[in-house]
């Protein structure tokens, strides 16, 4: 019989096509009167749209969010919020923008409303990450959890299919690790398996029609489930490797997509029931190969070489990954991790 402790702390969720129109209501409910709207440079227009909805409550737009949340960017955003006298922030975009909102919340305690346009899932977790001098530091803090999440499928309708695929597999990674986490429980098992199933079934629909609004809505439900799993458990080898390699400047979602099949193969002998559940959700004979095939079938990169990793950095990455180990069903061995990274670098399909 399993023993477990489960305590969920989740933000308010507003879901539906056109749900962005509720942003002023949600900001008002949180007492936000001077709001800083955050985005990446490429999503500045969307941030301006959110600011227009907020009207007089919008204090300004900061559109310099960047991948892996560089410490310098986080400081600049927090300084801008302080300069403008902000009492809240709206993060509209993908995981980079949500991460920047979390950094502001960590530094100042300001409440954040997250409006995700990808499937990162970090909007429903207390996890944060900051990068400085090629080293990514992660942690958990209840202050960074957004107070409200607005899921509007219309905002992801124009998301290119290539980004959709890697964002979806990034979300699957959160759920997959939840199925063998030491602090998992029956509720987590259900959400993880269903989140993986949703994404495996929705990607072919979006491949046929990237603008399919119903499919975009289903994908956001999958992201919500997978993110909730990650926010409720202790992550293992996969996230350890991605946090380590993120410090080398590799793109976040693409990195998760490449590493996931190999991390699953490493853990498969020690987590057979988790692998069975993942394979069933993917409708594949085996979890590691099924994850690799899912990425390859939908056109995603499947090697570290293809996403910019240098072969010369593999030894250093293995050394860093073996330090300060995350809980994992199979102990981390530096030599085996180095071999894993070589297979990921070469893009070898797991057996």
C-alpha positions as CSV (number, residue, x, y, z in Angstrom):
1,X,0.0,0.0,0.0
2,X,1.3,3.5,-0.9
3,X,1.7,6.1,1.7
4,X,1.6,9.7,0.7
5,X,0.9,13.3,1.7
6,X,-0.8,15.6,-0.8
7,X,-1.5,19.3,-0.4
8,X,-2.5,21.3,-3.5
9,X,-1.9,25.0,-3.8
10,X,-3.3,26.2,-7.1
11,X,-4.0,29.6,-8.6
12,X,-7.4,30.7,-9.8
13,X,-8.0,29.6,-13.4
14,X,-10.1,31.4,-16.0
15,X,-10.4,29.3,-19.1
16,X,-12.1,29.8,-22.5
17,X,-11.8,31.3,-26.0
18,X,-11.6,35.0,-25.6
19,X,-10.9,34.8,-21.8
20,X,-8.3,37.5,-22.1
21,X,-11.2,40.0,-21.9
22,X,-11.5,39.1,-18.2
23,X,-8.0,40.4,-17.4
24,X,-9.3,43.8,-16.0
25,X,-11.8,42.0,-13.8
26,X,-9.1,39.6,-12.4
27,X,-6.6,42.5,-11.9
28,X,-9.2,44.5,-10.0
29,X,-10.1,41.5,-7.8
30,X,-6.4,41.3,-6.8
31,X,-6.3,45.0,-6.0
32,X,-4.0,45.8,-8.9
33,X,-4.1,49.5,-9.7
34,X,-0.6,50.0,-11.3
35,X,0.3,46.9,-13.4
36,X,3.5,46.2,-15.3
37,X,2.8,44.0,-18.4
38,X,5.6,41.6,-19.3
39,X,6.5,39.9,-22.6
40,X,9.3,38.9,-24.8
41,X,10.4,41.3,-27.6
42,X,8.5,39.2,-30.1
43,X,5.2,39.4,-28.2
44,X,5.3,43.1,-27.5
45,X,2.1,43.6,-29.5
46,X,0.3,41.1,-27.4
47,X,1.5,42.8,-24.2
48,X,0.3,46.2,-25.6
49,X,-3.1,44.6,-26.2
50,X,-3.2,43.4,-22.6
51,X,-2.2,46.9,-21.4
52,X,-5.0,48.5,-23.5
53,X,-7.5,46.2,-21.8
54,X,-6.2,47.3,-18.4
55,X,-6.6,50.9,-19.4
56,X,-5.6,53.3,-16.6
57,X,-4.4,50.4,-14.5
58,X,-1.5,49.7,-16.9
59,X,1.6,51.4,-15.7
60,X,3.8,50.2,-18.5
61,X,5.1,47.4,-20.7
62,X,8.5,45.6,-20.1
63,X,9.1,43.4,-23.2
64,X,12.6,42.1,-22.5
65,X,11.8,38.6,-21.1
66,X,14.4,36.1,-22.2
67,X,14.9,32.3,-22.1
68,X,16.1,30.9,-18.8
69,X,15.5,34.3,-17.0
70,X,18.9,36.0,-17.0
71,X,19.6,37.6,-13.6
72,X,20.3,40.9,-15.3
73,X,16.9,40.9,-17.0
74,X,15.1,40.0,-13.8
75,X,16.8,42.9,-12.0
76,X,15.9,45.3,-14.8
77,X,12.3,44.2,-14.7
78,X,12.1,44.5,-10.9
79,X,13.7,48.0,-11.0
80,X,11.2,49.1,-13.6
81,X,8.3,47.8,-11.5
82,X,9.7,49.7,-8.5
83,X,10.3,52.9,-10.6
84,X,6.7,52.9,-11.9
85,X,5.3,52.1,-8.4
86,X,3.6,48.9,-9.6
87,X,1.5,46.8,-7.3
88,X,1.2,43.8,-9.7
89,X,2.4,42.3,-12.9
90,X,0.8,40.5,-15.9
91,X,3.0,37.9,-17.7
92,X,1.7,37.2,-21.2
93,X,3.6,34.7,-23.3
94,X,5.5,31.5,-22.8
95,X,7.6,30.1,-20.0
96,X,10.3,32.8,-20.4
97,X,7.7,35.5,-19.6
98,X,6.1,33.6,-16.8
99,X,9.6,33.0,-15.3
100,X,10.3,36.7,-15.4
101,X,7.0,37.4,-13.6
102,X,8.1,34.9,-11.0
103,X,11.4,36.6,-10.6
104,X,9.7,39.9,-9.9
105,X,7.4,38.2,-7.4
106,X,10.3,36.6,-5.7
107,X,12.2,39.9,-5.4
108,X,9.2,42.1,-4.4
109,X,6.2,40.0,-3.4
110,X,4.1,41.6,-6.2
111,X,1.1,39.4,-7.3
112,X,1.3,38.1,-10.8
113,X,-1.4,37.1,-13.3
114,X,-0.1,34.7,-15.9
115,X,-1.6,34.5,-19.4
116,X,0.2,31.5,-21.1
117,X,0.5,31.3,-24.9
118,X,2.5,28.1,-24.9
119,X,2.3,24.8,-22.9
120,X,5.2,25.4,-20.4
121,X,3.0,24.8,-17.4
122,X,5.1,26.8,-15.1
123,X,2.2,29.2,-14.5
124,X,0.7,26.7,-12.0
125,X,3.9,25.9,-10.0
126,X,6.0,27.5,-7.2
127,X,9.2,26.7,-9.2
128,X,11.4,29.4,-10.5
129,X,14.8,29.6,-12.3
130,X,17.5,32.2,-12.8
131,X,20.6,32.1,-14.9
132,X,23.9,33.8,-14.2
133,X,27.3,33.2,-15.7
134,X,26.1,30.0,-17.6
135,X,24.7,28.5,-14.4
136,X,21.0,28.0,-13.9
137,X,19.7,28.1,-10.3
138,X,16.2,26.8,-9.5
139,X,14.1,26.8,-6.4
140,X,10.6,26.7,-5.0
141,X,8.9,29.6,-3.2
142,X,5.1,30.1,-2.6
143,X,5.6,33.8,-3.4
144,X,6.2,33.1,-7.1
145,X,3.0,31.2,-7.7
146,X,0.7,33.4,-10.0
147,X,-2.5,34.4,-8.2
148,X,-4.5,33.9,-11.4
149,X,-4.0,32.1,-14.7
150,X,-6.0,33.1,-17.8
151,X,-6.0,30.3,-20.4
152,X,-7.2,31.7,-23.7
153,X,-6.9,29.3,-26.7
154,X,-7.2,32.2,-29.1
155,X,-3.8,33.5,-28.0
156,X,-2.0,30.3,-29.1
157,X,-3.9,30.0,-32.4
158,X,-1.0,31.5,-34.3
159,X,1.7,29.5,-32.5
160,X,3.9,27.8,-35.2
161,X,3.5,24.1,-35.3
162,X,7.2,23.5,-34.6
163,X,7.0,25.5,-31.4
164,X,3.8,23.7,-30.5
165,X,5.5,20.3,-30.7
166,X,8.5,21.1,-28.4
167,X,6.2,23.0,-26.0
168,X,3.9,20.0,-25.8
169,X,6.8,17.6,-25.2
170,X,8.2,19.9,-22.5
171,X,4.8,19.6,-20.8
172,X,4.8,15.8,-21.2
173,X,8.2,15.8,-19.4
174,X,6.6,17.3,-16.3
175,X,4.0,14.6,-16.2
176,X,6.4,11.8,-17.0
177,X,8.6,12.6,-14.0
178,X,5.5,12.8,-11.8
179,X,4.8,9.1,-12.4
180,X,8.0,8.0,-10.7
181,X,8.5,10.9,-8.2
182,X,9.1,9.9,-4.6
183,X,6.2,12.1,-3.4
184,X,3.7,11.2,-6.1
185,X,0.2,10.0,-5.2
186,X,-2.9,8.5,-6.9
187,X,-4.2,12.0,-7.9
188,X,-0.9,12.9,-9.5
189,X,-0.9,9.5,-11.4
190,X,-4.3,10.3,-12.9
191,X,-3.4,13.9,-14.0
192,X,0.0,12.8,-15.3
193,X,-1.3,10.0,-17.5
194,X,-4.2,12.1,-18.8
195,X,-1.9,15.1,-19.5
196,X,0.4,12.8,-21.6
197,X,-2.6,11.2,-23.4
198,X,-4.0,14.6,-24.3
199,X,-0.8,15.9,-25.9
200,X,-0.2,12.6,-27.8
201,X,-3.7,12.8,-29.2
202,X,-3.7,16.6,-29.9
203,X,-0.5,16.9,-31.8
204,X,-1.8,15.1,-34.9
205,X,-4.8,17.4,-34.9
206,X,-2.7,20.5,-34.7
207,X,-0.4,19.1,-37.4
208,X,-3.4,19.0,-39.7
209,X,-4.6,22.4,-38.7
210,X,-2.4,24.5,-36.4
211,X,-5.3,27.0,-36.0
212,X,-7.8,24.4,-34.7
213,X,-9.2,26.2,-31.7
214,X,-10.7,23.2,-30.0
215,X,-7.4,21.4,-30.2
216,X,-5.6,24.5,-28.8
217,X,-8.0,24.4,-25.9
218,X,-7.4,20.7,-25.3
219,X,-3.6,21.4,-25.3
220,X,-4.0,24.1,-22.7
221,X,-5.9,21.7,-20.5
222,X,-3.0,19.2,-21.0
223,X,-0.6,22.0,-20.0
224,X,-2.6,22.8,-16.9
225,X,-2.6,19.1,-15.9
226,X,1.1,18.5,-16.6
227,X,2.1,21.8,-14.9
228,X,0.0,20.9,-11.8
229,X,1.9,17.6,-11.7
230,X,5.3,19.3,-11.8
231,X,4.2,21.8,-9.1
232,X,3.2,19.0,-6.8
233,X,6.1,16.6,-7.0
234,X,9.9,16.5,-6.7
235,X,11.5,16.4,-10.2
236,X,14.3,14.0,-11.1
237,X,17.0,13.2,-13.6
238,X,15.2,14.7,-16.6
239,X,14.8,18.1,-15.1
240,X,18.3,18.0,-13.5
241,X,19.8,17.5,-16.9
242,X,17.7,20.2,-18.5
243,X,18.5,22.7,-15.7
244,X,22.2,21.9,-16.1
245,X,22.2,22.1,-19.9
246,X,20.0,25.3,-19.8
247,X,23.1,27.0,-18.4
248,X,24.8,26.4,-21.7
249,X,22.3,28.6,-23.4
250,X,20.2,25.8,-25.2
251,X,16.6,26.6,-26.1
252,X,14.3,25.4,-23.2
253,X,11.5,23.5,-24.9
254,X,13.8,22.0,-27.5
255,X,16.1,20.8,-24.8
256,X,13.4,19.0,-22.9
257,X,12.3,17.4,-26.2
258,X,15.7,16.0,-26.9
259,X,16.5,14.8,-23.4
260,X,13.2,13.3,-22.3
261,X,13.5,9.9,-24.2
262,X,17.0,9.4,-22.9
263,X,16.2,10.3,-19.3
264,X,13.3,7.9,-19.5
265,X,15.5,5.1,-20.9
266,X,18.0,5.7,-18.0
267,X,15.2,5.3,-15.5
268,X,13.2,2.6,-17.2
269,X,14.8,-0.4,-15.3
270,X,14.0,1.3,-11.9
271,X,10.5,2.5,-12.7
272,X,8.7,-0.1,-14.8
273,X,5.1,0.9,-13.7
274,X,5.7,4.5,-14.6
275,X,7.0,3.4,-18.0
276,X,4.0,1.2,-18.6
277,X,1.7,4.2,-17.8
278,X,3.6,6.5,-20.1
279,X,3.6,4.0,-23.0
280,X,-0.1,3.4,-22.6
281,X,-0.8,7.2,-22.7
282,X,1.3,7.4,-25.8
283,X,-0.2,4.3,-27.3
284,X,3.3,3.1,-27.9
285,X,5.1,-0.3,-27.1
286,X,7.7,1.4,-24.9
287,X,7.9,4.8,-23.2
288,X,11.5,6.0,-24.2
289,X,11.2,5.0,-27.9
290,X,7.6,6.3,-28.0
291,X,8.7,9.7,-26.8
292,X,11.5,9.8,-29.3
293,X,9.1,8.8,-32.1
294,X,6.5,11.4,-31.0
295,X,9.1,14.1,-31.4
296,X,10.6,12.8,-34.7
297,X,7.1,12.1,-36.2
298,X,6.1,15.7,-35.7
299,X,9.4,17.3,-37.0
300,X,11.1,18.2,-33.8
301,X,14.9,18.1,-33.4
302,X,16.0,14.9,-31.6
303,X,19.7,15.6,-30.9
304,X,21.6,18.0,-28.7
305,X,23.9,18.7,-31.7
306,X,20.9,20.0,-33.7
307,X,19.9,22.5,-31.0
308,X,23.4,24.0,-30.5
309,X,25.2,21.9,-27.9
310,X,29.0,21.7,-28.4
311,X,30.6,18.2,-28.1
312,X,33.4,19.9,-26.1
313,X,30.9,20.7,-23.3
314,X,29.5,17.2,-22.8
315,X,32.1,16.2,-20.1
316,X,31.5,19.4,-18.1
317,X,27.7,18.9,-18.4
318,X,28.0,15.4,-17.1
319,X,30.1,16.6,-14.2
320,X,27.6,19.3,-13.2
321,X,24.6,17.0,-13.6
322,X,26.2,14.5,-11.2
323,X,26.5,17.2,-8.5
324,X,23.6,18.0,-6.1
325,X,21.6,15.2,-7.4
326,X,17.8,15.4,-7.6
327,X,15.8,12.4,-6.1
328,X,15.6,9.8,-8.9
329,X,14.5,6.1,-9.0
330,X,17.9,5.1,-10.4
331,X,21.0,6.7,-8.8
332,X,23.0,9.0,-11.0
333,X,26.3,7.6,-12.1
334,X,28.6,10.1,-13.8
335,X,29.8,7.6,-16.4
336,X,26.3,6.5,-17.3
337,X,25.1,10.1,-17.4
338,X,27.9,11.0,-19.8
339,X,26.9,8.1,-22.0
340,X,23.3,9.3,-21.9
341,X,24.4,12.8,-23.0
342,X,26.4,11.3,-25.8
343,X,23.4,9.4,-27.1
344,X,21.3,12.6,-26.8
345,X,24.0,14.5,-28.6
346,X,24.1,12.0,-31.5
347,X,20.2,11.7,-31.6
348,X,20.3,7.9,-31.1
349,X,16.8,6.4,-30.8
350,X,16.5,4.6,-27.4
351,X,15.9,0.8,-27.6
